[in-house]
Amino acid sequence: MEKRSRSYLQLIKPGITLSNTISGVAGFFLAASFMGFSWTALLGATGGIAFIIASACVMNNILDRDIDKRMKRTAKRDVASGVIGIRKALIFGIALGFIGFGLLAFLTNTLTVLLGIVAYVWYVAVYGVAKRTTAWSTLIGGVAGALPPVAGYTALTGHIDAGAIILFLILFFWQMPHFYAIAMFRQSDYASAKLPVWSVKYGMKSSKVQILLFTIIFAIVFALPTVFNYTGIVYLVGSILLSVYWLYKGISLYNKVDDVKWARRMFGASLLVMLTMSLLIAIGGYLP
């Protein structure tokens, strides 16, 4: 029973599910800073986002089992290795999806449900095809990854406005350095699986340039909530400091360590940035 429980937990990719849910909650609290707080909407947004992402991750495990078998890092994943059968995994994923979309439907609004559908289909189907066929797959997949904070935001507002678009841009451009870094230090795995990620197709040096470029773009969009009066000066200062930290990390280590170590350092920094960024977004509207 213990082994089975751990196996099913791993199917939802806890790290991905948690990080996306955190960004969704951040978007909710930004909206709450000017719309007012609602426990019902918070429960719907948080639970809905978490269960929908978990379901999409399960489906991803099923569809990617052929790829996972060819990668050392993922060969022992439960569906790929046969620990959990495809039918059982499918039932599990569908059940999670029903719960997630049910929470959004009953506790939020139609727009947020539609965003959930778009994110789900985009991640499972569109990104699923893209990562097998193009080096631009990270950019394509970033659309789905940038929608959770928008869904958290619209759970209260019920419409797309400048705040929703800014949240999308912040998360979209944060993802690029994060996932390009992963593709760098796992380049051999992706090459073994014949996945044309950027580091495999265009090399490590090009990937490093891409990471720094997207970090600069991220720094610009990260400051936009204050420019559009959703947050105050405290948020702006925090966003600048965090962006400078991430960019300094990349530039200062650029020629001091090998490419794999550099990528791992940038990946580690991206996790810190993500958590701090989510906190700043969540409280930024309440601060001067």
C-alpha positions as CSV (number, residue, x, y, z in Angstrom):
1,M,0.0,0.0,0.0
2,E,2.8,2.4,0.8
3,K,4.5,1.7,-2.5
4,R,1.3,2.2,-4.4
5,S,0.5,5.5,-2.6
6,R,3.9,6.9,-3.4
7,S,3.6,5.7,-7.0
8,Y,0.3,7.5,-7.6
9,L,1.6,10.6,-5.9
10,Q,4.5,10.7,-8.3
11,L,2.2,10.6,-11.3
12,I,1.0,14.1,-10.6
13,K,4.6,15.4,-10.6
14,P,4.3,17.2,-7.2
15,G,6.9,19.8,-8.0
16,I,5.1,21.0,-11.1
17,T,1.7,20.8,-9.5
18,L,2.8,22.7,-6.4
19,S,4.7,25.5,-8.2
20,N,1.9,26.2,-10.7
21,T,-0.7,26.2,-7.9
22,I,1.5,28.7,-5.9
23,S,1.6,31.0,-9.0
24,G,-2.2,30.7,-9.3
25,V,-2.7,31.7,-5.6
26,A,-0.4,34.7,-6.2
27,G,-2.6,35.8,-9.1
28,F,-5.7,35.4,-6.9
29,F,-4.3,37.6,-4.1
30,L,-3.2,40.3,-6.6
31,A,-6.9,40.5,-7.8
32,A,-8.1,40.4,-4.2
33,S,-6.1,43.5,-3.4
34,F,-8.6,45.6,-5.4
35,M,-11.6,43.2,-5.8
36,G,-12.0,42.1,-2.2
37,F,-11.4,38.6,-0.7
38,S,-13.6,35.6,-1.3
39,W,-13.1,32.2,0.5
40,T,-15.3,30.5,-2.1
41,A,-13.3,31.8,-5.0
42,L,-10.0,31.0,-3.3
43,L,-11.0,27.4,-2.7
44,G,-12.3,27.1,-6.2
45,A,-9.2,28.6,-7.8
46,T,-6.6,26.8,-5.6
47,G,-8.3,23.4,-5.7
48,G,-9.3,23.7,-9.3
49,I,-5.8,24.7,-10.5
50,A,-4.1,22.0,-8.4
51,F,-6.4,19.2,-9.6
52,I,-6.3,20.2,-13.2
53,I,-2.5,20.4,-13.3
54,A,-2.3,17.1,-11.5
55,S,-4.6,15.5,-14.0
56,A,-2.6,17.0,-16.9
57,C,0.6,15.6,-15.4
58,V,-0.9,12.1,-15.2
59,M,-1.9,12.3,-18.8
60,N,1.6,13.5,-19.7
61,N,3.0,10.4,-17.9
62,I,0.8,8.2,-20.1
63,L,1.5,9.9,-23.4
64,D,5.3,10.3,-22.7
65,R,5.9,6.7,-21.6
66,D,7.8,5.9,-24.8
67,I,10.0,9.0,-24.3
68,D,10.5,8.2,-20.6
69,K,11.8,4.7,-21.3
70,R,14.6,6.2,-23.4
71,M,15.8,8.7,-20.7
72,K,17.9,7.6,-17.7
73,R,16.2,10.1,-15.5
74,T,12.7,9.0,-16.2
75,A,13.0,5.3,-17.2
76,K,11.8,4.3,-13.7
77,R,8.7,6.4,-13.8
78,D,5.7,4.3,-12.8
79,V,3.8,4.2,-16.1
80,A,6.9,3.9,-18.2
81,S,8.2,1.0,-16.0
82,G,4.8,-0.7,-15.7
83,V,4.4,-0.2,-12.0
84,I,1.1,1.4,-12.7
85,G,-1.0,0.2,-15.7
86,I,-2.2,2.7,-18.4
87,R,-5.8,2.0,-17.6
88,K,-5.4,2.7,-13.9
89,A,-3.4,5.8,-14.6
90,L,-6.0,7.0,-17.1
91,I,-8.9,6.6,-14.6
92,F,-6.8,8.4,-12.0
93,G,-6.1,11.3,-14.3
94,I,-9.7,11.6,-15.5
95,A,-10.9,11.6,-11.8
96,L,-8.5,14.4,-10.9
97,G,-9.7,16.4,-14.0
98,F,-13.3,16.0,-13.1
99,I,-12.6,17.3,-9.5
100,G,-10.6,20.2,-10.8
101,F,-13.0,21.4,-13.5
102,G,-15.9,20.8,-11.1
103,L,-14.3,23.2,-8.5
104,L,-13.7,25.8,-11.1
105,A,-17.2,25.5,-12.6
106,F,-19.1,25.6,-9.2
107,L,-16.9,28.1,-7.3
108,T,-15.4,30.5,-9.9
109,N,-16.7,31.5,-13.3
110,T,-17.0,30.5,-16.9
111,L,-13.9,32.4,-18.0
112,T,-11.7,30.6,-15.5
113,V,-13.1,27.2,-16.6
114,L,-12.3,28.1,-20.2
115,L,-8.7,29.0,-19.2
116,G,-8.4,25.7,-17.5
117,I,-9.5,23.9,-20.6
118,V,-7.1,25.8,-22.8
119,A,-4.2,25.2,-20.4
120,Y,-5.1,21.4,-20.2
121,V,-5.4,20.9,-23.9
122,W,-2.3,23.0,-24.6
123,Y,-0.1,21.2,-22.2
124,V,-1.2,17.7,-23.0
125,A,-1.8,17.9,-26.7
126,V,-0.2,21.0,-28.3
127,Y,3.0,20.8,-26.1
128,G,3.0,17.1,-26.3
129,V,3.4,17.2,-30.1
130,A,5.7,20.3,-30.1
131,K,8.4,18.8,-27.8
132,R,8.7,15.9,-30.2
133,T,9.1,18.0,-33.3
134,T,10.6,21.4,-32.7
135,A,13.3,23.3,-30.7
136,W,10.7,26.0,-30.1
137,S,8.7,23.6,-27.8
138,T,9.7,25.5,-24.6
139,L,8.2,28.7,-25.9
140,I,5.1,26.8,-27.1
141,G,4.7,24.9,-23.8
142,G,5.2,28.2,-21.9
143,V,1.7,29.2,-22.8
144,A,0.1,26.5,-20.7
145,G,2.6,27.2,-17.8
146,A,1.7,30.9,-17.8
147,L,-2.0,30.4,-17.4
148,P,-2.4,29.4,-13.7
149,P,-1.8,32.9,-12.3
150,V,-4.2,34.2,-14.9
151,A,-6.8,31.7,-13.8
152,G,-6.2,32.6,-10.1
153,Y,-6.7,36.3,-11.1
154,T,-9.8,35.8,-13.2
155,A,-11.4,33.6,-10.5
156,L,-12.2,36.9,-8.8
157,T,-12.3,39.4,-11.6
158,G,-14.2,37.3,-14.2
159,H,-12.5,39.1,-17.1
160,I,-9.1,39.5,-18.9
161,D,-7.5,42.9,-18.3
162,A,-4.1,44.4,-18.2
163,G,-3.4,42.7,-14.8
164,A,-4.2,39.3,-16.3
165,I,-2.0,39.9,-19.3
166,I,0.9,41.1,-17.2
167,L,0.7,38.0,-15.0
168,F,0.8,35.8,-18.1
169,L,3.9,37.6,-19.4
170,I,5.7,37.4,-16.0
171,L,5.2,33.6,-15.7
172,F,5.8,33.1,-19.4
173,F,9.2,34.8,-19.4
174,W,10.2,33.3,-16.1
175,Q,9.8,29.8,-17.6
176,M,12.2,30.3,-20.4
177,P,15.5,30.6,-18.4
178,H,14.1,27.9,-16.0
179,F,13.4,25.3,-18.6
180,Y,16.3,26.1,-20.9
181,A,18.6,25.6,-17.9
182,I,17.0,22.1,-17.3
183,A,17.5,21.3,-21.0
184,M,21.2,22.2,-20.6
185,F,22.1,20.0,-17.6
186,R,20.0,17.2,-19.0
187,Q,21.1,17.5,-22.5
188,S,22.3,13.9,-22.8
189,D,19.0,12.6,-21.6
190,Y,17.0,14.7,-24.2
191,A,19.4,13.6,-26.9
192,S,18.9,10.0,-26.0
193,A,15.2,10.4,-26.3
194,K,15.6,12.3,-29.6
195,L,13.9,15.4,-28.3
196,P,15.0,18.5,-30.2
197,V,15.2,20.9,-27.3
198,W,17.3,24.0,-27.8
199,S,20.4,22.7,-26.1
200,V,20.4,19.6,-28.3
201,K,19.7,21.3,-31.6
202,Y,21.6,24.5,-31.2
203,G,24.1,23.8,-28.5
204,M,25.0,25.0,-25.0
205,K,26.5,28.4,-25.9
206,S,23.3,29.4,-27.7
207,S,21.2,28.2,-24.8
208,K,23.2,30.3,-22.4
209,V,22.6,33.4,-24.6
210,Q,18.9,32.6,-24.7
211,I,18.8,32.2,-20.9
212,L,20.3,35.7,-20.4
213,L,18.1,37.3,-23.0
214,F,15.0,35.9,-21.5
215,T,16.1,36.9,-18.0
216,I,16.4,40.5,-19.2
217,I,12.9,40.4,-20.7
218,F,11.6,38.9,-17.5
219,A,13.1,41.7,-15.5
220,I,11.2,44.2,-17.7
221,V,7.8,42.5,-17.5
222,F,8.2,41.7,-13.8
223,A,8.1,45.5,-13.1
224,L,4.9,46.1,-15.0
225,P,2.4,45.6,-12.2
226,T,3.7,48.9,-10.7
227,V,3.8,50.7,-14.0
228,F,0.1,49.8,-14.4
229,N,-0.7,50.7,-10.8
230,Y,-1.5,47.2,-9.6
231,T,1.3,47.4,-7.0
232,G,3.3,50.0,-5.3
233,I,7.0,51.0,-4.9
234,V,7.8,48.2,-2.5
235,Y,6.9,45.7,-5.1
236,L,8.9,47.5,-7.7
237,V,12.0,47.7,-5.6
238,G,11.6,44.0,-4.8
239,S,11.2,43.0,-8.4
240,I,14.2,45.0,-9.5
241,L,16.4,43.4,-6.7
242,L,15.3,39.9,-7.6
243,S,15.8,40.4,-11.3
244,V,19.3,41.9,-10.7
245,Y,20.1,38.9,-8.5
246,W,19.2,36.4,-11.2
247,L,20.9,38.3,-14.0
248,Y,24.1,38.9,-11.9
249,K,24.2,35.2,-11.1
250,G,24.2,34.4,-14.8
251,I,26.7,37.0,-15.9
252,S,29.2,36.6,-13.0
253,L,29.4,32.8,-13.5
254,Y,29.2,32.8,-17.3
255,N,32.9,32.0,-17.9
256,K,33.8,30.8,-14.4
257,V,32.2,27.4,-14.4
258,D,31.4,24.8,-17.1
259,D,28.1,25.0,-19.0
260,V,26.4,22.2,-17.0
261,K,27.3,23.8,-13.6
262,W,26.3,27.2,-14.9
263,A,22.9,25.8,-15.9
264,R,22.4,24.2,-12.6
265,R,23.2,27.4,-10.8
266,M,20.7,29.3,-13.0
267,F,18.1,26.6,-12.4
268,G,18.6,26.9,-8.6
269,A,18.3,30.7,-8.8
270,S,15.1,30.4,-10.9
271,L,13.4,28.4,-8.1
272,L,14.3,31.1,-5.6
273,V,13.1,33.7,-8.0
274,M,9.8,31.9,-8.6
275,L,9.0,31.6,-4.9
276,T,9.9,35.2,-4.1
277,M,8.2,36.4,-7.2
278,S,5.0,34.7,-6.2
279,L,5.1,36.2,-2.8
280,L,5.7,39.7,-4.2
281,I,2.8,39.3,-6.6
282,A,0.5,38.1,-3.8
283,I,1.3,40.9,-1.4
284,G,2.3,43.6,-3.8
285,G,-1.2,45.1,-4.1
286,Y,-1.4,45.5,-0.3
287,L,1.9,47.3,0.1
288,P,2.7,51.0,-0.5
